[in-house]
């Protein structure tokens, strides 16, 4: 994963609330279901969102799990468990 650094702001979008991106993605997801009801949607969203969230925060902190846990608002042990769960270094 290539994450832009402050020195390379190319391809950055205007500041749009994350909520709007999630809403639009879910709107498209439901449209693509063609009227069928999804199942276990909460788990699906969590499995799709958590790994990139953890990856970007770990990158932002230079791999410092203590800082990452603080940013995420979770216990360091919980962070370690999630990193193992998603096989994130």
MDAnalysis code that builds the backbone (N, CA, C; Angstrom):
import MDAnalysis as mda
import numpy as np

u = mda.Universe.empty(267, n_residues=89, atom_resindex=np.repeat(np.arange(89), 3), trajectory=True)
u.add_TopologyAttr("name", ["N", "CA", "C"] * 89)
u.add_TopologyAttr("resid", np.arange(1, 90))
u.add_TopologyAttr("resname", ["UNK", "UNK", "UNK", "UNK", "UNK", "UNK", "UNK", "UNK", "UNK", "UNK", "UNK", "UNK", "UNK", "UNK", "UNK", "UNK", "UNK", "UNK", "UNK", "UNK", "UNK", "UNK", "UNK", "UNK", "UNK", "UNK", "UNK", "UNK", "UNK", "UNK", "UNK", "UNK", "UNK", "UNK", "UNK", "UNK", "UNK", "UNK", "UNK", "UNK", "UNK", "UNK", "UNK", "UNK", "UNK", "UNK", "UNK", "UNK", "UNK", "UNK", "UNK", "UNK", "UNK", "UNK", "UNK", "UNK", "UNK", "UNK", "UNK", "UNK", "UNK", "UNK", "UNK", "UNK", "UNK", "UNK", "UNK", "UNK", "UNK", "UNK", "UNK", "UNK", "UNK", "UNK", "UNK", "UNK", "UNK", "UNK", "UNK", "UNK", "UNK", "UNK", "UNK", "UNK", "UNK", "UNK", "UNK", "UNK", "UNK"])
u.atoms.positions = np.array([
    [0.846, -1.172, 0.000],
    [0.000, 0.000, 0.000],
    [0.888, 1.231, 0.000],
    [0.594, 2.131, -0.898],
    [1.350, 3.372, -0.982],
    [0.516, 4.497, -0.392],
    [1.018, 5.097, 0.651],
    [0.305, 6.177, 1.308],
    [1.044, 7.466, 1.038],
    [0.310, 8.480, 0.572],
    [0.941, 9.761, 0.275],
    [1.535, 10.364, 1.529],
    [2.659, 11.004, 1.354],
    [3.306, 11.698, 2.458],
    [3.000, 13.181, 2.328],
    [3.272, 13.975, 3.367],
    [3.016, 15.411, 3.263],
    [3.736, 16.063, 2.084],
    [4.812, 15.439, 1.604],
    [5.559, 15.994, 0.486],
    [4.932, 15.671, -0.868],
    [3.961, 14.760, -0.878],
    [3.380, 14.367, -2.161],
    [1.852, 14.357, -2.081],
    [1.234, 15.534, -2.118],
    [-0.219, 15.594, -1.971],
    [-0.992, 15.312, -3.256],
    [-0.380, 14.630, -4.201],
    [-1.066, 14.346, -5.450],
    [-2.223, 13.386, -5.211],
    [-3.213, 13.502, -6.030],
    [-4.369, 12.610, -6.000],
    [-5.192, 12.697, -4.715],
    [-5.009, 13.744, -3.927],
    [-5.809, 13.878, -2.721],
    [-7.140, 14.526, -3.068],
    [-8.190, 14.036, -2.451],
    [-9.525, 14.573, -2.678],
    [-9.784, 15.721, -1.707],
    [-10.714, 16.579, -2.050],
    [-11.086, 17.618, -1.094],
    [-11.594, 16.971, 0.194],
    [-11.480, 17.689, 1.281],
    [-11.901, 17.154, 2.578],
    [-13.406, 16.888, 2.566],
    [-13.759, 15.636, 2.489],
    [-15.143, 15.201, 2.538],
    [-15.272, 14.306, 3.755],
    [-16.316, 14.488, 4.546],
    [-16.466, 13.629, 5.724],
    [-16.457, 12.148, 5.363],
    [-15.775, 11.371, 6.144],
    [-15.693, 9.929, 5.930],
    [-17.089, 9.321, 5.840],
    [-17.996, 9.826, 6.635],
    [-19.382, 9.351, 6.649],
    [-19.990, 9.388, 5.240],
    [-19.692, 10.441, 4.489],
    [-20.245, 10.564, 3.138],
    [-19.687, 9.497, 2.204],
    [-18.410, 9.184, 2.344],
    [-17.807, 8.131, 1.524],
    [-18.429, 6.776, 1.857],
    [-18.610, 6.517, 3.141],
    [-19.210, 5.254, 3.570],
    [-20.646, 5.161, 3.061],
    [-21.400, 6.242, 3.215],
    [-22.792, 6.248, 2.761],
    [-22.872, 5.933, 1.268],
    [-22.060, 6.600, 0.480],
    [-22.100, 6.401, -0.971],
    [-21.690, 4.974, -1.343],
    [-20.699, 4.447, -0.685],
    [-20.264, 3.075, -0.961],
    [-21.361, 2.080, -0.620],
    [-22.034, 2.300, 0.518],
    [-23.123, 1.394, 0.903],
    [-24.327, 1.561, -0.017],
    [-24.586, 2.770, -0.479],
    [-25.667, 3.000, -1.425],
    [-25.425, 2.191, -2.701],
    [-24.199, 2.222, -3.186],
    [-23.835, 1.459, -4.385],
    [-23.941, -0.040, -4.113],
    [-23.489, -0.454, -2.935],
    [-23.562, -1.872, -2.560],
    [-25.014, -2.362, -2.609],
    [-25.924, -1.596, -1.987],
    [-27.333, -1.993, -1.987],
    [-27.914, -1.969, -3.399],
    [-27.535, -1.006, -4.185],
    [-27.998, -0.959, -5.581],
    [-27.563, -2.220, -6.328],
    [-26.314, -2.599, -6.130],
    [-25.787, -3.765, -6.831],
    [-26.396, -5.082, -6.370],
    [-27.051, -5.084, -5.213],
    [-27.724, -6.299, -4.739],
    [-28.990, -6.595, -5.543],
    [-29.453, -5.588, -6.267],
    [-30.626, -5.784, -7.108],
    [-31.882, -6.146, -6.337],
    [-32.045, -5.567, -5.158],
    [-33.254, -5.821, -4.376],
    [-33.142, -6.965, -3.391],
    [-32.077, -7.742, -3.467],
    [-31.899, -8.830, -2.509],
    [-31.407, -8.257, -1.181],
    [-31.829, -8.858, -0.093],
    [-31.415, -8.403, 1.235],
    [-30.047, -8.980, 1.588],
    [-29.150, -8.137, 2.073],
    [-27.842, -8.655, 2.500],
    [-27.979, -9.398, 3.831],
    [-26.972, -10.179, 4.161],
    [-26.945, -10.838, 5.473],
    [-25.607, -10.534, 6.133],
    [-25.639, -10.454, 7.434],
    [-24.428, -10.175, 8.227],
    [-23.710, -8.918, 7.737],
    [-24.466, -7.889, 7.421],
    [-23.891, -6.662, 6.868],
    [-22.918, -6.001, 7.838],
    [-23.247, -5.992, 9.110],
    [-22.366, -5.375, 10.101],
    [-20.989, -6.030, 10.077],
    [-20.967, -7.365, 10.096],
    [-19.692, -8.091, 10.059],
    [-18.948, -7.831, 8.757],
    [-19.675, -7.781, 7.644],
    [-19.053, -7.511, 6.349],
    [-18.369, -6.144, 6.356],
    [-19.081, -5.129, 6.817],
    [-18.511, -3.781, 6.842],
    [-17.297, -3.740, 7.763],
    [-17.393, -4.363, 8.912],
    [-16.261, -4.376, 9.845],
    [-15.041, -5.064, 9.218],
    [-15.256, -6.199, 8.556],
    [-14.142, -6.913, 7.918],
    [-13.525, -6.112, 6.777],
    [-14.321, -5.296, 6.109],
    [-13.820, -4.491, 4.999],
    [-13.134, -3.207, 5.469],
    [-13.589, -2.634, 6.569],
    [-13.087, -1.335, 7.029],
    [-11.906, -1.466, 7.988],
    [-11.953, -2.455, 8.867],
    [-10.913, -2.560, 9.899],
    [-9.493, -2.735, 9.355],
    [-9.260, -3.647, 8.423],
    [-7.880, -3.817, 7.953],
    [-7.248, -2.550, 7.387],
    [-7.905, -1.827, 6.455],
    [-7.243, -0.615, 5.971],
    [-7.098, 0.448, 7.051],
    [-8.047, 0.500, 7.997],
    [-7.928, 1.433, 9.116],
    [-6.675, 1.124, 9.926],
    [-6.493, -0.131, 10.253],
    [-5.317, -0.533, 11.031],
    [-4.029, -0.281, 10.243],
    [-4.033, -0.612, 8.973],
    [-2.841, -0.427, 8.138],
    [-2.422, 1.036, 8.068],
    [-3.376, 1.926, 7.835],
    [-3.031, 3.338, 7.684],
    [-2.561, 3.921, 9.005],
    [-3.188, 3.527, 10.107],
    [-2.760, 4.046, 11.412],
    [-1.387, 3.496, 11.781],
    [-1.124, 2.236, 11.486],
    [0.200, 1.680, 11.768],
    [1.263, 2.377, 10.923],
    [0.930, 2.672, 9.689],
    [1.875, 3.405, 8.835],
    [2.105, 4.806, 9.395],
    [1.015, 5.480, 9.757],
    [1.085, 6.841, 10.292],
    [1.963, 6.903, 11.536],
    [1.926, 5.868, 12.362],
    [2.700, 5.851, 13.608],
    [4.074, 5.204, 13.441],
    [4.419, 4.844, 12.218],
    [5.713, 4.202, 11.996],
    [5.815, 2.851, 12.675],
    [4.669, 2.177, 12.838],
    [4.664, 0.852, 13.453],
    [4.583, 0.868, 14.972],
    [4.472, 2.028, 15.561],
    [4.401, 2.135, 17.016],
    [2.994, 1.753, 17.486],
    [2.897, 0.563, 18.080],
    [1.593, 0.049, 18.488],
    [0.975, 0.843, 19.625],
    [1.780, 1.361, 20.506],
    [1.251, 2.159, 21.609],
    [0.577, 3.418, 21.078],
    [1.265, 4.111, 20.175],
    [0.684, 5.320, 19.573],
    [-0.549, 4.974, 18.735],
    [-0.472, 3.875, 17.987],
    [-1.597, 3.471, 17.146],
    [-2.825, 3.163, 18.000],
    [-2.634, 2.431, 19.087],
    [-3.751, 2.102, 19.975],
    [-4.367, 3.369, 20.553],
    [-3.526, 4.322, 20.890],
    [-4.015, 5.592, 21.434],
    [-4.849, 6.343, 20.390],
    [-4.354, 6.401, 19.158],
    [-5.084, 7.072, 18.081],
    [-6.430, 6.396, 17.836],
    [-6.429, 5.074, 17.861],
    [-7.642, 4.313, 17.593],
    [-8.604, 4.315, 18.781],
    [-8.092, 4.629, 19.956],
    [-8.935, 4.616, 21.150],
    [-9.226, 3.215, 21.650],
    [-8.267, 2.300, 21.415],
    [-8.422, 0.933, 21.889],
    [-7.202, 0.537, 22.703],
    [-7.334, -0.542, 23.427],
    [-6.253, -1.095, 24.233],
    [-5.173, -1.668, 23.317],
    [-3.907, -1.555, 23.735],
    [-2.806, -2.070, 22.914],
    [-2.950, -3.572, 22.676],
    [-3.423, -4.298, 23.684],
    [-3.641, -5.740, 23.523],
    [-4.688, -6.034, 22.468],
    [-5.737, -5.230, 22.437],
    [-6.779, -5.382, 21.416],
    [-6.207, -5.099, 20.040],
    [-5.372, -4.073, 19.941],
    [-4.730, -3.762, 18.664],
    [-3.881, -4.931, 18.196],
    [-3.066, -5.472, 19.084],
    [-2.204, -6.608, 18.716],
    [-3.040, -7.790, 18.223],
    [-4.163, -8.046, 18.904],
    [-5.052, -9.144, 18.516],
    [-5.604, -8.909, 17.110],
    [-6.024, -7.688, 16.836],
    [-6.579, -7.362, 15.525],
    [-5.506, -7.419, 14.432],
    [-4.296, -6.980, 14.749],
    [-3.202, -7.061, 13.775],
    [-2.927, -8.521, 13.414],
    [-2.944, -9.398, 14.399],
    [-2.755, -10.826, 14.129],
    [-3.933, -11.380, 13.326],
    [-5.138, -10.989, 13.718],
    [-6.350, -11.476, 13.049],
    [-6.313, -11.184, 11.561],
    [-5.880, -9.978, 11.198],
    [-5.853, -9.573, 9.797],
    [-4.476, -9.773, 9.139],
    [-3.580, -10.385, 9.898],
    [-2.210, -10.667, 9.393],
    [-1.528, -9.389, 8.891],
    [-1.587, -8.362, 9.736],
    [-0.947, -7.084, 9.416],
    [0.332, -7.004, 10.224],
    [1.436, -6.706, 9.540],
    [2.740, -6.624, 10.224],
    [2.848, -5.371, 11.042],
])
